[in-house]
Amino acid sequence: MRHLVLLAAAAVPAATALPAAALAQQETSVLPMVSASGTLLDVTAEGRTTRVPDVATIRAGVVNQGADAAGALAANANAMTRVLAGLKAAGIAQRDIATANVQLSPQYRYQENQPPVITGYQATNSVTIRFRDIARAGKVLDALVAQGANQIEGPNLSIGEPDAALDEARTDAVKRARARADLYARAAGLRVLRIVSITEAGQDAGGPGQPPMLMARAMAMKADTPIVAGEKDITATLQVRFLLG
């Protein structure tokens, strides 16, 4: 998106040379942001760079149903214990596993002109798993399924430490803004004198996007699920104001 604003900033004569009405008007007007006379040009530019994601996040859980609340919850707890043991066996550190959601809800049967009847209960327990070796994501997914996880989301791929990449994107945005300002200035018969201000309007640090969702059955997998990291764009959007002359 391109945004161009041209503002003329003309030098103002001494106040003593103005009539009273003009002096009153001058006192209530908004002064230009720069003291020198010239033309102000606002440019919005997006800079970008790329990185290979180095962090994978998976959300996995178990869903159980039972005739009563206690039975559903107990079966769910046993299933989640097996899933956690499977994650530990797969080499996932305890600090990288966190409970995401625990839920117990009644299940109803609906009939016309009759109040709903509780037919049982559904228990859900899910955890988030975070790890840096993305090549292992497929094996972790398969291990989850083998241990009884029947609800899986992910993997979510992201950049673990995006600061250096964001700085590259910011530098690229400034270069793009300057090149565009030079273009506009030449078209208007002017030249860029200096930058007046820079404001960061937004950024994308290569965080996780919308992951695919897999509804998995508790069964052993015959082959590793392939996971490809690809590349992510890291972007920074700047609003740069230039003084033209």
C-alpha positions as CSV (number, residue, x, y, z in Angstrom):
1,M,0.0,0.0,0.0
2,R,1.3,3.4,-0.9
3,H,0.4,6.6,1.1
4,L,1.5,10.0,-0.1
5,V,0.8,13.3,1.6
6,L,2.4,16.5,0.4
7,L,2.4,19.4,2.8
8,A,3.6,22.9,1.9
9,A,5.5,24.6,4.8
10,A,6.1,28.2,3.7
11,A,8.2,30.6,5.8
12,V,6.0,33.1,7.9
13,P,6.9,36.8,8.0
14,A,7.4,38.6,11.3
15,A,4.2,38.9,13.4
16,T,4.5,42.7,13.6
17,A,3.9,42.9,9.8
18,L,0.5,41.2,10.0
19,P,-2.9,42.9,10.7
20,A,-4.7,42.0,14.0
21,A,-7.1,39.6,12.3
22,A,-4.3,37.7,10.6
23,L,-2.3,37.7,13.9
24,A,-5.2,36.1,15.7
25,Q,-5.6,33.5,13.0
26,Q,-1.8,32.7,13.2
27,E,-2.1,32.1,17.0
28,T,-4.7,29.4,16.5
29,S,-3.1,27.6,13.5
30,V,-1.1,24.4,13.7
31,L,2.6,25.1,13.0
32,P,4.6,22.8,10.7
33,M,6.7,20.0,12.3
34,V,9.9,21.5,10.9
35,S,11.2,25.0,11.2
36,A,12.7,25.2,7.7
37,S,10.5,26.0,4.7
38,G,9.9,23.3,2.2
39,T,7.5,20.4,1.3
40,L,6.7,17.5,3.6
41,L,6.3,14.0,2.1
42,D,4.8,11.1,4.0
43,V,5.7,7.6,2.7
44,T,4.5,4.2,4.1
45,A,6.9,1.4,3.3
46,E,7.0,-2.3,4.2
47,G,10.4,-4.0,4.6
48,R,10.8,-7.8,4.7
49,T,13.3,-10.6,5.2
50,T,12.9,-14.4,5.5
51,R,13.8,-17.0,8.1
52,V,13.3,-20.8,8.3
53,P,11.0,-21.5,11.3
54,D,12.9,-23.0,14.2
55,V,10.1,-23.6,16.8
56,A,7.2,-26.0,16.5
57,T,4.1,-26.0,18.8
58,I,1.6,-28.8,18.9
59,R,-1.6,-28.9,20.8
60,A,-2.8,-32.4,21.6
61,G,-5.5,-33.8,23.8
62,V,-7.7,-36.7,24.7
63,V,-11.5,-36.8,24.6
64,N,-13.5,-39.4,26.6
65,Q,-17.1,-40.1,27.2
66,G,-18.7,-41.8,30.1
67,A,-22.1,-42.5,31.6
68,D,-21.3,-40.3,34.6
69,A,-19.0,-37.4,35.3
70,A,-16.6,-39.2,37.5
71,G,-16.2,-42.1,35.1
72,A,-15.6,-39.8,32.1
73,L,-13.0,-37.8,34.1
74,A,-11.2,-40.8,35.4
75,A,-10.9,-42.4,32.0
76,N,-9.7,-39.0,30.6
77,A,-7.0,-38.7,33.3
78,N,-5.7,-42.2,32.6
79,A,-5.5,-41.5,28.9
80,M,-3.7,-38.2,29.4
81,T,-1.2,-39.9,31.8
82,R,-0.3,-42.3,28.9
83,V,0.1,-39.3,26.5
84,L,2.4,-37.5,28.9
85,A,4.5,-40.6,29.4
86,G,4.8,-41.0,25.6
87,L,6.0,-37.4,25.3
88,K,8.6,-38.0,28.0
89,A,9.8,-41.1,26.2
90,A,10.0,-39.1,22.9
91,G,12.5,-36.7,24.6
92,I,10.2,-33.7,25.3
93,A,11.3,-31.8,28.4
94,Q,8.7,-31.2,31.1
95,R,9.2,-27.4,30.9
96,D,8.0,-27.6,27.2
97,I,4.7,-29.2,28.1
98,A,1.8,-27.1,29.5
99,T,-1.8,-27.9,30.2
100,A,-4.0,-25.9,27.7
101,N,-7.5,-26.9,28.6
102,V,-9.5,-29.2,30.9
103,Q,-13.2,-29.5,30.3
104,L,-16.1,-31.7,31.5
105,S,-19.5,-31.2,29.9
106,P,-22.8,-33.1,29.9
107,Q,-24.2,-34.7,26.8
108,Y,-27.9,-34.2,26.0
109,R,-30.6,-36.0,24.1
110,Y,-33.2,-33.7,22.6
111,Q,-36.7,-34.6,21.8
112,E,-39.5,-32.4,20.5
113,N,-41.7,-30.9,23.2
114,Q,-39.6,-32.4,26.0
115,P,-36.8,-31.0,28.2
116,P,-33.3,-32.2,27.3
117,V,-32.1,-35.3,29.1
118,I,-28.4,-35.9,30.1
119,T,-27.2,-39.1,28.5
120,G,-23.6,-38.9,29.7
121,Y,-20.5,-36.7,30.1
122,Q,-17.6,-35.8,27.9
123,A,-14.2,-35.0,29.4
124,T,-11.4,-33.2,27.5
125,N,-7.8,-32.6,28.5
126,S,-5.3,-31.0,26.1
127,V,-1.7,-29.8,26.4
128,T,0.6,-27.6,24.3
129,I,4.0,-29.1,23.4
130,R,6.9,-26.7,22.3
131,F,10.2,-27.9,20.8
132,R,12.9,-26.5,18.5
133,D,13.8,-29.6,16.5
134,I,11.1,-29.3,13.8
135,A,12.4,-32.4,12.1
136,R,11.1,-34.3,15.0
137,A,7.5,-32.9,14.7
138,G,6.3,-35.9,12.7
139,K,7.6,-38.4,15.2
140,V,6.0,-36.5,18.0
141,L,2.7,-36.5,16.2
142,D,2.9,-40.2,15.7
143,A,3.9,-40.8,19.3
144,L,0.9,-38.8,20.5
145,V,-1.5,-40.9,18.4
146,A,0.1,-44.1,19.5
147,Q,-0.4,-43.2,23.1
148,G,-4.1,-42.4,22.7
149,A,-4.3,-38.7,21.8
150,N,-7.4,-38.3,19.6
151,Q,-7.4,-34.5,19.2
152,I,-4.4,-32.8,17.6
153,E,-3.8,-29.3,16.3
154,G,-0.6,-28.3,14.6
155,P,2.3,-28.1,14.3
156,N,2.4,-24.3,14.5
157,L,5.8,-23.2,13.1
158,S,7.3,-19.9,14.3
159,I,10.6,-18.0,14.7
160,G,12.0,-18.4,18.2
161,E,14.2,-15.2,18.3
162,P,12.9,-12.7,15.7
163,D,14.7,-9.5,16.8
164,A,17.6,-9.7,14.4
165,A,15.3,-10.5,11.5
166,L,13.0,-7.6,12.5
167,D,15.9,-5.2,12.4
168,E,16.7,-6.4,8.9
169,A,13.1,-5.8,7.8
170,R,13.2,-2.3,9.4
171,T,16.4,-1.4,7.5
172,D,14.8,-2.7,4.3
173,A,11.7,-0.5,5.0
174,V,13.8,2.6,5.4
175,K,15.6,1.9,2.1
176,R,12.3,1.4,0.3
177,A,10.9,4.5,1.8
178,R,13.9,6.6,0.7
179,A,13.8,5.2,-2.8
180,R,10.1,6.0,-3.1
181,A,10.7,9.5,-1.7
182,D,13.4,10.1,-4.3
183,L,11.0,9.0,-7.0
184,Y,8.2,11.3,-5.9
185,A,10.6,14.2,-5.4
186,R,12.1,13.9,-8.9
187,A,8.6,13.7,-10.4
188,A,7.7,16.9,-8.5
189,G,10.9,18.7,-9.6
190,L,12.3,18.6,-6.0
191,R,14.9,16.7,-4.0
192,V,14.9,15.0,-0.6
193,L,16.7,17.1,2.0
194,R,16.3,14.9,5.1
195,I,14.1,12.6,7.1
196,V,11.9,14.4,9.6
197,S,10.4,11.4,11.5
198,I,10.1,7.6,11.4
199,T,7.2,5.8,13.0
200,E,6.8,2.0,13.1
201,A,3.2,1.2,12.1
202,G,3.3,-2.6,12.4
203,Q,5.4,-5.8,12.3
204,D,5.1,-9.5,11.7
205,A,7.7,-11.4,13.6
206,G,7.0,-14.7,11.8
207,G,4.7,-16.0,14.5
208,P,2.5,-19.1,14.1
209,G,-0.2,-18.9,11.5
210,Q,-3.4,-21.0,11.4
211,P,-2.3,-24.6,11.8
212,P,-4.0,-27.6,10.2
213,M,-6.2,-29.7,12.5
214,L,-5.9,-33.4,12.7
215,M,-8.6,-35.6,14.4
216,A,-6.4,-38.6,15.1
217,R,-7.4,-42.1,16.2
218,A,-5.5,-44.0,18.8
219,M,-3.6,-46.4,16.5
220,A,0.0,-47.0,15.7
221,M,1.4,-45.3,12.6
222,K,3.5,-47.2,10.1
223,A,5.5,-44.2,8.9
224,D,6.6,-40.8,10.2
225,T,4.3,-38.0,9.4
226,P,6.3,-35.6,7.2
227,I,6.7,-32.0,8.4
228,V,8.3,-29.4,6.1
229,A,9.4,-26.1,7.7
230,G,9.6,-23.9,4.6
231,E,10.2,-20.2,5.1
232,K,8.4,-17.4,6.9
233,D,8.3,-13.7,6.0
234,I,9.3,-11.2,8.7
235,T,8.0,-7.7,8.0
236,A,8.1,-4.2,9.4
237,T,5.9,-1.3,8.2
238,L,7.3,2.2,8.7
239,Q,5.8,5.6,8.2
240,V,8.6,8.0,7.2
241,R,8.2,11.8,6.8
242,F,10.7,13.5,4.5
243,L,11.5,17.2,3.9
244,L,11.7,18.1,0.2
245,G,13.2,21.2,-1.2
